[in-house]
Every structure is written in structure tokens, then in C-alpha cells.
Amino acid sequence: MFLESKLMFKRIKIVLVSSLLLGVSATYAAITPNPTAPTIAAKSYILQDFASGRVIAEQNSEQRLPPASITKLMTAYVVSHELASGNINLADDVLISEKAWRMVGSRSFIEVNTKVPVEVLLRGMIIQSGNDAAVALAEHIAGSEETFAQMMNQYAQQLGMFNTNYQNATGLPSADHYTTAKDIAILSTAIIRDFPDHYKWYAEKEYTYNNITQHNRNKLLWRDATVDGLKTGHTEEAGYCLAASAQRSGMRLVSVVLGTRSENARAQETQKLFNYGFRFFESHELYKAQDKITDVKVWKGADKLVNLGLATSLAVTVPRGRYKELVATTNIQQPVIAPIVLGSTLGQVEIRLGDELIATQTLVALNGVEQGSWWRRLIDSLMMLIWG
């Protein structure tokens, strides 16, 4: 069957197509940027849309590089998970070990054998980039920094950060400690998505502990009011690095630059990426999770129809001004025969821009349908035989 209609509140066309194709999980094809992205003076970089995951610009984004203090994004992610699971609380006191107190590099200036609340350490690590705070948190959660690093790697695998390996909680140089711009973008997106209450700390410009006030090293927090995180990093080996996010007119972008030459350079190159992305692209959520997209006839069922939708929301990023050109096509497995289990795959939705397929996502049953009576099954069997 071929039906074509305007989606209410969408302004894009949807075409329903019967086929024997089973759905697939969400995938995204590349959009060729026009005009091309600016030249970025970094060893590696990536710019992607937060909602859709669309990569807008990248270079060497899967090259393994030392991340320096951007490592602390994963340290913070693990801490946030421990808080969410109830294993620790923000008000818990952490006894500061001599190892944590002796950490070199950027510090929060915590004192050995004192007790400092988890929240103070977490904010000190995020805003001040305190190596001492990072180690104190790692030891509090896992007993040792080495064991905590194992937890970091487990979370990295769960998030799909397959080119990442952590050796410590700080990002201080270590032979087998590496990640990529792409993996950092995955982690940055997860922090914003999974822990919005903690994400607000990444926008704080300064933090005071032990009567010492230190400023956030992310210069874009002062230069661009739309930037609200995430984390800087620097070692001689890594160069100057920055993972950042900005939101303008409801569109959020995530940027990662690794291996720039200076503090100013990492801010300037990130600003170039943000200006390019926001100027030439737009992002739209087309379907919310569990919302009905269409329905389809059910044979031999207690109900005549089953509603179809998506298990997760679907957003797309397209060149600015081309949103109205989007066409959504649904390919539905036929015939659909009861019983139908809630959440079972029954097809897929495809989003095209002209001749270009830019996204596909699985269509699932939004309701279950039990088998009909023997009479319904008999009648439908005869009709299916007659109609083929």
C-alpha cells in the first residue's frame, strides 16, 4: 500500500510502504557539508549534534591521543553513576590520603588526613581540574586509583568508547592512557544526557576551597554565553585540549579539539567549529519515543490494528533551510500476524533528504495483540489464502 500525507506538527511527508524488510536500529548516513568546515589547527577534532548524534565536521577523530585532564570527564561520569545508584552521597566525607595530597599539576589544595565532602571534591575536580580531588574520589569509591581506572574502562566500553583506555583518574601522562576525539564526544554527550543536575557545574567560572579561588580554564565560558561546559586538558604530550558544548536556539552542539598549541588556540578553534555548525546546520526532533507514527492491520488477532512507533526519539541534523524537504518512509513487515509482543520489531522508518538517506530507525509495536478467536483465525487464514 502507498499512502502519503502531511504529518501533523512535522511539515514533512510520510510514505507508508509494505515490504518484507525487518527494521534496523538507528543509523545515520553522512551529510556532505556545504560550505566545507573551516580549517582547524588541531591534531584531531570533531563537531557533532547532541540530539541526533550527527557528525557535522571531523578530522582524525578516531586517532588515539593522550587526553590530559579531559580524562576527568570519565572520572566525573563514574562518580555521578555511583551517586545515582546510592552507593555514595554528595554529603559523604572523604578522608584525604597522602597520595591524593601529593598529586602534582592542577590541584584543589585539599589537605592530607582531612575530611572533604564528595560534592566539594567533585566540583573542585570539574571546575579547578584538581588532580588531588580526582584521586581522592577514586580512592573513596574503589579503594585505589588503579581499581577505579578499571571501572572507568568498563563504563567506556558500555558507552561504545572502543578506542579508549584509562590508566588513572587524572589524565597525567601514562604509557597506555589514550582516547579519541570521537570517544570524548560520546562521553560528553552521555554526561549532559544522563546527569543534567551535575552538568550545571561545568559552566561555573570559578570555585573556592581552602580560601583559594581558582578560575575555570575553559575561556569560552567568558567569551560565548551559549557555551556551558565541559572540560579542558593540557600536558606537554597532549598539547592543549578542550571538550565543549554550546546551545543556541534549542540546538546543542558538542565539540572536541585535541592537540592545539595554546590555551587561546583551543578556545579559538572550538569557537570556529561552533560558529560553523550553528550557522549552516539545524537540528529537529522528528519523533518522540513511544509516540504513534502509524498503525498496520493485524491478521488473526484479537485486535484489528497494532500501533507502530520508535523505542527511542529520532532527531536529524540537516543543512539550514532544508528541513521542509525531508521525507519519511516506513517499510513495514507484511503480513503482520498475531500474537504481537509489545516492543517487537515490525519494520523501520527511513528519513531522506532528496536522494540521500540520512537516518533509519526500527519501528516497534507500541501495544501487544493477542491471538483472536478460532473463528477470526479461520476467516483471516482463508482471506490470506485468497488474497495471497
For each residue, the residues with C-beta under 8 A, 3 or more apart:
1: 16 17 18
2: 15 16 17
3: 15 16
4: 13 14 15
5: 13 14
6: 10 11 12 13
7: 10 11 12 13 14 328
8:
9:
10: 6 7 14 286 328
11: 6 7 323 324
12: 6 7 286 323 324 326 327 328
13: 4 5 6 7 326 327 328
14: 4 5 7 10 293 294 327 328 329 330
15: 2 3 4 327 328 329 330
16: 1 2 3 294 329 330 332
17: 1 2 329 330 331 332
18: 1 332 334
19: 331 332 333 334 347
20: 333 334
21: 331 333 347 348
22: 333 345 347 348
23: 331 333 345 346 347 348 349 360 361 362 363 364
24: 27 348 360 361 362
25: 361 362
26: 312 314 359 360 361 362
27: 24 359 360 361
28: 52 53 54 358 359
29: 356 357 358 359
30: 55
31: 54 56 317 318 319 353 356 358
32:
33: 36 37 56 57 280 281 319
34: 280 319
35: 280
36: 33
37: 33 40 47 56 57 273 276
38: 272 273 276
39:
40: 37 45 57 59 257 269 272 273
41: 260 261 265 269
42: 45 59 257 258 259 260 266 269
43: 60 63 65 239 258 259 260
44: 59 60 61 63 65 180 181 256 257 258 259
45: 40 42 57 58 59 60 61 181 255 256 257 258 269 273
46: 55 57 58 59 61 181 182 185 255 256
47: 37 55 56 57 58 253 254 255 273 274 276 277
48: 53 54 55 56 58 185 189 253 254
49: 52 53 54 56 251 252 253 254 277 281 283 315 317
50: 53 189 192 193 245 252 253 254 283
51: 251 252 283 285 315 317
52: 28 49 283 315 316 317 359
53: 28 48 49 50 189
54: 28 31 48 49 283 316 317
55: 30 46 47 48 58 61
56: 31 33 37 47 48 49 253 276 277 281 317
57: 33 37 40 45 46 47 273 276 277
58: 45 46 47 48 55 61 181 182
59: 40 42 44 45 46
60: 43 44 45 63 181
61: 44 45 46 55 58 180 181 182 185 256
62: 163 180 181 182
63: 43 44 60 180 181
64: 163 178 179 180
65: 43 44 178 179 180 181 238 258 259
66: 171 173 177 178 235 237 238
67: 70 71 171 177 178 179 184 233 238 241 258
68: 71 171 233 234 235 237 238 241
69: 72 106 129 131 170 171 231 232 233 234
70: 67 73 171 179 184 231 232 233 241 242 243 256
71: 67 68 74 75 166 168 169 170 171 177 179 233
72: 69 75 76 125 126 129 134 169 170 171 231
73: 70 76 77 184 187 188 191 230 231 243
74: 71 77 78 152 155 156 166 187
75: 71 72 78 79 125 134 137 138 148 152 169 170
76: 72 73 79 80 122 125 126 191 198
77: 73 74 80 81 155 187 190 191 194 195
78: 74 75 81 82 141 148 151 152 155
79: 75 76 82 83 88 118 122 137 141
80: 76 77 83 84 191 194 195 198
81: 77 78 84 85 155
82: 78 79 85 87 88 141
83: 79 80 86 87 88 89 90 118 198
84: 80 81 195
85: 81 82
86: 83 89
87: 82 83 141
88: 79 82 83 92 118 140 141
89: 83 86 92 118
90: 83 117 118 119 122
91: 117 118 119
92: 88 89 117 118 140
93: 115 116 117
94: 115 116 117 118 121 136 137 139 140
95: 113 114 115 140
96: 100 101 110 111 112 113 114 115 116 132 136
97: 100 101 112 135 136 139
98: 101 102 112
99: 102 103 135 139 145
100: 96 97 103 110 112 132 133 135 136 139
101: 96 97 98 110 111 112 132
102: 98 99 112
103: 99 100 107 131 132 134 135 170
104: 131 172
105: 131 170 172
106: 69 128 129 130 131
107: 103 110 128 130 131 132 133
108: 121 124 125 128 130 132 133 209 210 214
109: 130 132 209 210 212
110: 96 100 101 107 114 116 121 124 130 132 133 136 209 210
111: 96 101 114 210
112: 96 97 98 100 101 102
113: 95 96
114: 95 96 110 111
115: 93 94 95 96
116: 93 94 96 110 120 121 133 136
117: 90 91 92 93 94 120 121
118: 79 83 88 89 90 91 92 94 121 122 137 140
119: 90 91 122 123
120: 116 117 123 124 209
121: 94 108 110 116 117 118 124 125 130 133 136 137
122: 76 79 90 118 119 125 126 133 137 198 201
123: 119 120 126 127 201 204 207
124: 108 110 120 121 127 128 130 133 207 209
125: 72 75 76 108 121 122 128 129 130 133 134 137
126: 72 76 122 123 129 201 202 204 231
127: 123 124 201 202 204 206 207 214 216
128: 106 107 108 124 125 133 207 209 214 216
129: 69 72 106 125 126 217 231 232
130: 106 107 108 109 110 121 124 125 133 134
131: 69 103 104 105 106 107 134 135 170 172
132: 96 100 101 103 107 108 109 110 135 136
133: 100 107 108 110 116 121 122 124 125 128 130 136 137
134: 72 75 103 125 130 131 137 138 169 170
135: 97 99 100 103 131 132 138 139 145 169 170
136: 94 96 97 100 110 116 121 132 133 139 140
137: 75 79 94 118 121 122 125 133 134 140 141 169
138: 75 134 135 141 142 144 145 148 149 169
139: 94 97 99 100 135 136 142 143 144 145 148
140: 88 92 94 95 118 136 137
141: 78 79 82 87 88 137 138 148 151
142: 138 139 145 147 148 150 151
143: 139 147
144: 138 139 147 148
145: 99 135 138 139 142 148 149 168 169
146: 149 150
147: 142 143 144 150 151
148: 75 78 138 139 141 142 144 145 151 152 169
149: 138 145 146 152 153 166 167 168 169
150: 142 146 147 153 154
151: 78 141 142 147 148 154 155
152: 74 75 78 148 149 155 156 166 169
153: 149 150 156 157 164 165 166
154: 150 151 157 158
155: 74 77 78 81 151 152 158 159
156: 74 152 153 159 161 164 165 166 179 183 187
157: 153 154 160 161 162
158: 154 155
159: 155 156 186 187 190
160: 157 186
161: 156 157 164 179 183 186 187
162: 157 183
163: 62 64 178 179 180 182 183
164: 153 156 161 178 179 180 183
165: 153 156 176 177 178 179
166: 71 74 149 152 153 156 169 177 179
167: 149 174 175 176 177
168: 71 145 149 171 172 174 177
169: 71 72 75 134 135 137 138 145 148 149 152 166
170: 69 71 72 75 103 105 131 134 135
171: 66 67 68 69 70 71 72 168 177 233 235 238
172: 104 105 131 168 235
173: 66 177 235 237
174: 167 168 177
175: 167
176: 165 167
177: 66 67 71 165 166 167 168 171 173 174
178: 64 65 66 67 163 164 165
179: 64 65 67 70 71 156 161 163 164 165 166 183 184
180: 44 61 62 63 64 65 163 164 183 184
181: 44 45 46 58 60 61 62 63 65 184 185 256 257 258
182: 46 58 61 62 163 185 186 256
183: 156 161 162 163 164 179 180 186 187
184: 67 70 73 179 180 181 187 188 243 256 258
185: 46 48 61 181 182 188 189 243 254 255 256
186: 159 160 161 182 183 189 190
187: 73 74 77 156 159 161 183 184 190 191
188: 73 184 185 191 192 229 230 243 245 254 256
189: 48 50 53 185 186 192 193 254
190: 77 159 186 187 193 194
191: 73 76 77 80 187 188 194 195 198 199 202 229 230
192: 50 188 189 195 196 199 229 245 252 254
193: 50 189 190 196
194: 77 80 190 191
195: 77 80 84 191 192 198 199
196: 192 193 199 200
197: 200
198: 76 80 83 122 191 195 201
199: 191 192 195 196 202 203 228 229
200: 196 197 203 204 228
201: 122 123 126 127 198 204
202: 126 127 191 199 228 229 230 231
203: 199 200 221 227 228 229
204: 123 126 127 200 201 207 216
205: 215 216 221 222
206: 127 213 214 215 216
207: 123 124 127 128 204 213 214 216
208: 211 212 213 214
209: 108 109 110 120 124 128 212
210: 108 109 110 111
211: 208
212: 109 208 209
213: 206 207 208
214: 108 127 128 206 207 208
215: 205 206
216: 127 128 204 205 206 207 221
217: 129 232 263
218: 221 227 229 230 231 232 242 244 267
219: 222 223 263 264 267
220: 223 224 227 242 244 246 267 270 271
221: 203 205 216 218 224 227 228
222: 205 219
223: 219 220 227 267 271
224: 220 221 227 246 271 274
225:
226: 246 247 248 274
227: 203 218 220 221 223 224 244 245 246 274
228: 199 200 202 203 221 245 246 247
229: 188 191 192 199 202 203 218 244 245
230: 73 188 191 202 218 243 244 245
231: 69 70 72 73 126 129 202 218 242 243
232: 69 70 129 217 218 240 241 242 263 266
233: 67 68 69 70 71 171 238 240 241 242
234: 68 69 238 239 240 241 263
235: 66 68 171 172 173 238 239
236:
237: 66 68 173
238: 65 66 67 68 171 233 234 235 241 258 259
239: 43 234 235 258 259 260 261
240: 232 233 234 259 260 261 262 263 265 266
241: 67 68 70 232 233 234 238 256 257 258 259 260 266
242: 70 218 220 231 232 233 255 256 257 260 266 267 270
243: 70 73 184 185 188 230 231 254 255 256
244: 218 220 227 229 230 254 255 256 270 274
245: 50 188 192 227 228 229 230 252 253 254 255
246: 220 224 226 227 228 252 253 255 274 278
247: 226 228 250 251 252 253
248: 226 251 278
249: 278
250: 247
251: 49 51 247 248 278 281 282 283
252: 49 50 51 192 245 246 247 283
253: 47 48 49 50 56 245 246 247 273 274 277 278
254: 47 48 49 50 185 188 189 192 243 244 245
255: 45 46 47 185 242 243 244 245 246 270 273 274 277
256: 44 45 46 61 70 181 182 184 185 188 241 242 243 244
257: 40 42 44 45 181 241 242 260 266 269 270 273
258: 42 43 44 45 65 67 181 184 238 239 241
259: 42 43 44 65 238 239 240 241
260: 41 42 43 239 240 241 242 257 265 266 269
261: 41 239 240 265
262: 240 265 266
263: 217 219 232 234 240 266 267
264: 219 267 268
265: 41 240 260 261 262 268 269
266: 42 232 240 241 242 257 260 262 263 269 270
267: 218 219 220 223 242 263 264 270 271
268: 264 265 271 272
269: 40 41 42 45 257 260 265 266 272 273
270: 220 242 244 255 257 266 267 273 274
271: 220 223 224 267 268 274 275
272: 38 40 268 269 275 276
273: 37 38 40 45 47 57 253 255 257 269 270 276 277
274: 47 224 226 227 244 246 253 255 270 271 277 278
275: 271 272 278 279
276: 37 38 47 56 57 272 273 279 280
277: 47 49 56 57 253 255 273 274 280 281
278: 246 248 249 251 253 274 275 281
279: 275 276 320
280: 33 34 35 276 277 319 320
281: 33 49 56 251 277 278 317 318 319 320
282: 251 317 318 319 320 321 323
283: 49 50 51 52 54 251 252 315 316 317
284: 315 316 318 323
285: 51 288 313 314 315
286: 10 12 314 315 316 326 328 351
287: 291 293 309 310 313 314 349
288: 285 291 310 313
289: 309 310 311 312 313
290: 309 310 311 366
291: 287 288 309 310
292: 295 307 308 309 366
293: 14 287 308 309 310 330 349 363
294: 14 16 307 308 330 332
295: 292 305 306 307 308
296: 305 306 308 332 334 336 346
297: 304 305 336
298: 301 303 304 305 306 336 337 338 340 369
299: 335 336 337 338 380 383 384
300: 337 338 371 372 376 377 380 381
301: 298 304 306 337 338 339 340 369 370 371 372 376
302: 338 369 370 371 372 373 376
303: 298 306 338 367 369 370
304: 297 298 301
305: 295 296 297 298
306: 295 296 298 301 303 336 340 346 365 366 367 369
307: 292 294 295 365 366 367
308: 292 293 294 295 296 330 332 346 347 363 364 365 366
309: 287 289 290 291 292 293 363 364 366
310: 287 288 289 290 291 293 313 314 349 361 362 363 364
311: 289 290 343 362 364
312: 26 289 361
313: 285 287 288 289 310
314: 26 285 286 287 310 349 351 359 361
315: 49 51 52 283 284 285 286
316: 52 54 283 284 286 326 351 358 359
317: 31 49 51 52 54 56 281 282 283
318: 31 281 282 284 322 323 325 326 353 358
319: 31 33 34 280 281 282 322
320: 279 280 281 282
321: 282
322: 318 319 325 326 353
323: 11 12 282 284 318 326
324: 11 12
325: 318 322 353 354
326: 12 13 286 316 318 322 323 351 352 353
327: 12 13 14 15 351 352 353
328: 7 10 12 13 14 15 286 349 350 351 352
329: 14 15 16 17 349 350 352
330: 14 15 16 17 293 294 308 347 348 349 350 363
331: 17 19 21 23 347 348 349 350
332: 16 17 18 19 294 296 308 336 346 347 363
333: 19 20 21 22 23 336 345 346 347
334: 18 19 20 296
335: 299 384
336: 296 297 298 299 306 332 333 340 346
337: 298 299 300 301
338: 298 299 300 301 302 303 369 370 371 372
339: 301 368 369 370 371
340: 298 301 306 336 344 346 365 367 368 369
341: 344 365 368
342: 365 366 367 368
343: 311 364 365
344: 340 341 364 365
345: 22 23 333 362 363 364
346: 23 296 306 308 332 333 336 340 363 364 365
347: 19 21 22 23 308 330 331 332 333 362 363
348: 21 22 23 24 330 331 360 361 362 363
349: 23 287 293 310 314 328 329 330 331 360 361 363
350: 328 329 330 331 357 359 360
351: 286 314 316 326 327 328 357 358 359 360
352: 326 327 328 329 355 356 357 358
353: 31 318 322 325 326 327 356 358
354: 325
355: 352
356: 29 31 352 353
357: 29 350 351 352 360
358: 28 29 31 316 318 351 352 353
359: 26 27 28 29 52 314 316 350 351
360: 23 24 26 27 348 349 350 351 357
361: 23 24 25 26 27 310 312 314 348 349
362: 23 24 25 26 310 311 345 347 348
363: 23 293 308 309 310 330 332 345 346 347 348 349
364: 23 308 309 310 311 343 344 345 346
365: 306 307 308 340 341 342 343 344 346 368 369
366: 290 292 306 307 308 309 342
367: 303 306 307 340 342
368: 339 340 341 342 365
369: 298 301 302 303 306 338 339 340 365
370: 301 302 303 338 339
371: 300 301 302 338 339 377
372: 300 301 302 338 375 376 377 380
373: 302 376 377
374: 377 378
375: 372 378 379
376: 300 301 302 372 373 379 380
377: 300 371 372 373 374 380 381
378: 374 375 381 382
379: 375 376 382 383
380: 299 300 372 376 377 383 384
381: 300 377 378 384 385
382: 378 379 385 386
383: 299 379 380 386 387
384: 299 335 380 381 387 388
385: 381 382 388
386: 382 383
387: 383 384
388: 384 385
